[in-house]
């Protein structure tokens, strides 16, 4: 089942089927039956280009209508002579009108119809468990083989749960929830996906609550840049036309520029909307090892200082999100720096804050007054209780954060 998260707006993690259907009721979206793509067109697309954008669109839940909406946004730009845009899209019935059920692979082509997906269906996959990480591995390997490029971006589109200790027992934070199978991709499996496909230049979670130290550490060795949100995403998620348009106009963009483009296209859209708070940031993977060292220094200094009340107050007052145990690291460190009596804690906090702002987080775009204290990356900071599955994460094994949590809760 999908994560029962609470948000002020319809979000990628909204469980409210009625509200979702009301919001997308006016959208008449259709997809044609599978057709045989033009052989010359496909062959041209398969020659090495500058970028291949791969979007794993898991609409096998209450987000199904949004999946088709986003594909129509992609078709406003489509693949070009220098970029490929391919999707594996799954849909289920029961959440408004959907044009097909099952899973299909598409080469996205430009059209002028914002209601109907006209891109060629390359493969009708039938029933695919989109909550199984091997399905993403198969998709990416297929895309790389058939649509080679100098650079690759993988986007996983669906629900995201962050580190939610109220989830059912045994469920670690993850992404890509498949209602038909009841499966989802957990965080360790995200690392396996990227390892098994040989990595990508840019990875993006078009899903909620995924820009966390715990997630980023798991995938850092197999991706150069990470795009994600500390908070839930509004229901519309990425605005693919405003993301792909500038890339199509300048396909020689570097991976860092594409990551920055993804963040800014998202944030600009919700800033223009005016009534949708949001967060989105770009993290540099190569900076994560030193970030881990600084987090360990910070945790060690706080434990040695021994002032648990100051720690708990700072956690309680720091920026949090739809999952209340997720707290912005920079803001927490800032509050600790302001309130601690320990010079060592103050120094470690400032070093961590400087590194986040100047090296780790390359672009940070919080939108709305409720997120002014969001600085681009958060971490699990429960105010009570500890989910033992946290121990399975590479972050828990490499950092002292687990020990720190247990220390201040003891």
N, C-alpha and C positions, 0 to 999 in steps of 0.2 A: 504494500500500500504506500501511497505517497505520504510525505511528511506533513503532519497537521500543523503547519506554521501559521502564525497570526501576523497580519500586516495591515496597515492603515489603508492600503490600496489593493486592488486586484493584483496579485503577484504571481510569479512563476510557481510559487508554492501555495497558492490559495486552494483550499480543499472545497470551496463553495461552488458546487456544480451549477446551481441556479444562477448565481451572480456571473459566472463565466459565460454561461449561455446567453444571458441578457446582454452582456457586453459585445459578444460577437454575432448576435442574432442578425444584425443588419448586413453582415458580410456574406455575400453569395460566392462561395469559393468552389471551384471544380477542378478536377484533374482528368485528362483524357485517359481512355484505356491504353494499355501498353502498345506502343507502335515501334516498328523497326526503324532505328535512327538511320539517317542518310550515311552511307559508308564513307563517302568522301569527307563529310563534315566531321565524323568521329575520328577518322585517320588524321585530319589536320589538327584536331584537339589533342591528339596523343603525342605529337611531336613536342620536344622539350620546350617549355615556355618559362617565363620568369617566375610565376607563382601558380601553385595549385591550392585552392581553398577547399578544404574538405569539411563538410558539415554533417555530423551524425545527428539527425533530427528525430528524436524519440518522442513522437506524438501519441504513444500508446497509453494515454491517460487523459486527464481533463484538459490538457493543453492541445489536443488534436486540432481544433480550428485555428489556433495560433500557428501551428506548424505550416499549414497551407498558406496562411497570411504571409508568413516570413518567406516562403518560397516565391510568392508573388513579388515581394520586395526584391529578392535576388534577381528576378527576371526583369526588373526595371533596368538592370545593368547587364547581367548575363556574362557568359564566357566571351573572351575576345581572342585576337590573334596572339596575345601575350599572357593571358591568365585563363586558367581553368577554374570553374566553380562546379563542384560535384556534391551531391547529397545522397545519403541513405536515409530515406524517410519512411517511418512507420506510423500507421494510424489505426485507431479502433473506433467502433461505433459506440453510441451512448452519450456523446457529448456534442449535441448539435449535428448538423448535416456534414458528413465527411464524404469526399468523392470516391474513396476506395478504402478497403481495410487490408491489412497485411503490410508488407515492406517492399519498397521499390527503390532502385537506384536511378538517379537522374543526372544528366549533364545539363546544367542550367544554361538556357539560351535566352537572349533578350527578346521581349515582346512588348506590345503596348496594351495588353489586357491585364488589368490589375485584379481581376476576379478569377481568372482561369489559368491554371498552370498548363502551359503548352510545351514545356521542355520535353525532349525525347526521354522516354522510359527505357533505360539501357538494360535493366534486368528486373523482372518481377520475382522477388525472393520468396514469396509466399509467407509462411509464418516464421519470423525470426525473433529470438529472445533478445530484445534490445537492452535488457538488464544484465546480460552476460558479457563480460569484458572481451571475450574472444570475438564477439560480433563486431566490435570496434576494430580489433586487430585485423580481421578479415577485410573490413571496409577500407581501412587505410592502406593495407598491402595491395588491394585491388586498385585503389586510386593511384598509388605511386607507380604501379606497373603500367597502367593504361593511360595515365595522364602525368607523365614525368615533368618535372620542373626544377629550376635552380633552387627554389625555396618552397617550403610547405607550411601551411597553417592548418591545424586541426581545431575544430570547434565542436564541443559536445553540448547539445541543445536539449534541455529538459529541466526537471526539478533538481535542486541541489539542497543538501540538508546541513552543510557545515558540520560542526561537532555538536550534536544534539543528544544530551544524555537522557532525554525523555523518550527517545526512539525505542522501539521494541528491543528486548534483550538480544544481544549478539549483533545488532546493526551498528556498524561504525559509520562515520560520516561518509557521504558518497554522492553519487550522481546517477542519472539515467534510470529512473524507476519505470518498470514495465508492469502495468496493471494486469495484463493477461497472465504473466508468469509469476508475479509477485517478487521478482528478482530486481536487484539494482547493482550498480558497480560501486564497490567500496574504495576507499582511498588507496590502500596498498595495490589494488588491481589497476588503479590509474597509472601507477608507476610501471606495472607490468605491461600495460598497453603501449606506453611510449617506448619502453625498452625493446619490446618485441618487434615494433615497426621500424626500429632504427632511429627513433627520435624525429622531432620536427623543429622548425625554426621558431614558430610561435604557437602556443597553446592558449585557447580561450574557453572558459566555461560560460556559455550562455545559459546560466542557471544561478540560483541563489546561493549566497553565503559561502563561496568557495575560495575567496582570497584570504587564506589563513596560512600561518606558518606551518601548520601540520600538513596541509595539502601541498604547499609549494615545496617543502623539503622532500616529499615523497617522489616528486617528478623532476627535481632540479637537474639531475644528471642527463636527462634526455630531451631537454627543451631549452632554448636560449632565452626566450621571453615568455612571461606568463601574464595573461589578461584575466581579471576576475573582479568580483564584487564582494565587499565585506557584508553588505546588506542583501535582503531579498531584492530581486529584480522586478520591476513592474511587468505586468502581463505581456506587454509588447516585446520585451527583451531587446535584443539588438535590432537596430534599424538598418537592415542589410543594404538598402539602396544607398544610404549616405555613407556607409562603410565601403562598399565595393566601388562606388562611383569614382572617388579620388584615386583608388588603386588602379582602376582601368585607365584613368587619364595619365597616371604615372607609374607604370608597372615595374620600373626599375627601383622602386622603393626598397630600402634595406629592411631586414626583419624588425629592427627597432622602430623604424618609421611606420611599419604596418601595425605593430603593437600600439604605438601612440595613436595612430589613426583609429583603431578599433575603440580605444578609450574615449577619444574626443568625439567621434561620431555618436556614440552612445550618450555621453554626457550632454552634448549640444542638443540632442533631440529632447531629452527630458527637461533641460533648462528652458527650451522653447515652449514645452507643454505647460510649464508654470505651476502645475498642481501635483507633480510627481517627484517626490524625493528619491534620490538614488545615489549609489556609490559605484565607482569603477576605477581601477588602477592598473598600472603596468609594473611588473617586478622583473628585475634582472637576475636570472638564475645564478650566474657566476658570482654574485654578491652574497648568496645565501650561506656559504660556509663561514665567512667572517661575521655575518649577522648572527649565526649560531654561537660563535665565540662570545660576541658581545651580550647576547641573551644569557649565556651561562654566567658571564661576569656579573651581570645585573642580578640574576637570581641568587648567586652565591653571596653577593654583598648584602642583599636583603635578608637572607637567612642568617648571616653572621651578625647583622645588626640586631636581629631578634625582635623587632617591633611589629608584631603581627597585626595589631590594631591599625597602624598606619597603612599597612599593606591592604587590609580588608576595606578600609575607608576609601583608599584610592581606587580599588577595583569597583566598589559600589558606585563611585562617582564618575567613572570613566565611560567613554562612549561605548554603548552596547547596541545590540541588533535584535532582530526578530527571535533569534535564539539567544536568550538572555545571558548565557555563559560565554558568548563571544564578545571580547572586548578589544578595542583598538589598542595596539601595543604602544604606539607613540604617546597617545593621550594618557595612558596609565603611567608610563615612565615620567611624563611631565608632571603629573600630580604627585608622584613619589618624590621627584626632585624638589618640588615646592614645599612638601610637608615633612620630609625626613630630617632628623637631626644628625644623620650619619654622613660625613663627608664622602665616604667610600660609595654609599648608595647614590648620593647626588652626582658624583663623578661618573659612575657607571651608567646612570640613567641618561646623563647628557651625551655621553659617547654613543649610546644606543640611538637616541633621538637624532643626533647629527648623521649617523650612518644611514638610518631609514630615509631621512629627508634628502640626503645628498648622493647616496650611492645605490641603495637597494630599490627604492620606489622611484622609478624614472618619471612617471606621470601619475598624478592623483587628481581625480575630478569628482569630489562630492557635490551633490546638487541638493539644495534645500537647507533651511535653517536647522533642521534636526540632525544634520550630518557635518556641521562645521568642525567637529573634533575627530573626523575620520581622516586618517593620514595614510591609508593605502594597504595596511595589512593588520590582521588581528590574530588573536590566539585564544585558546580555551582557558578560561579563568572562572571556574565554578565557584559560587559563593558557598555552596555546601554540597557534599557528596562527590564521588569520583567514579567515572565509568571505567571499569577495568579494561575494556577493549582498547582504551587509549594506549595501553602498553604494547599493542601490536604495531603501532606506527613507528616508522623509522625516526621521526622527530623525537618521540619519547625515548628511543634508545640512544640517540646521539646527543640530546640536550639534557639539561638539568631541570627542565620545566615540570616534568612529572614530580620530581622530588620537591620542587618549590611548592606546587599545589598541595601535596600531602603535608608539607611543613606548615603552611599557614592555616590549613583546615584542622590540624591536629589539636 
